[in-house]
């Protein structure tokens, strides 16, 4: 309980610092999104948060405005993704606005990635424990499935996700909840930075 309280204080501090540092990048990306395709700069969608309470997650828009929502899972060659959106997703830059979610208390910097209500409603009794902590920008599942979209085929993407990935991600989410600590958060944050760095230098 003590760490959870300290974690919230740290989230507020680091989200404020990171938002301040990232402001020029946010401004530039916002302009590029407007140039690249018509529509809003940000994408908002419901996710299940702490204790299952719904909130709007914020991301930079990476798809064409009013693209079909029939596919809940983005596939490897998804034609709904804009040319700029491809790179924003590849380097996880589209997640940057979630620092606002952290500041508002919807999320933590480190915590189980928030899931669609459609899927959390299917959680088993054991999996419901995932909702006992604030969701985060990165976690064990984020590190393990960093290239997540590349794993999803273009056909039957929803079924593939549900049958091959969802349960694995939930196990990793539960692993975080069961091992939550300062050291766990540091480890996840470190490996997330390493993943981003490797993707950057590989291309």
Beta strands, then each sheet from edge to edge (+ up, - down):
strand 1: 42-48
strand 2: 54-60
strand 3: 107-110
strand 4: 135-138
sheet 1: 1+ 2-
sheet 2: 3+ 4+
end
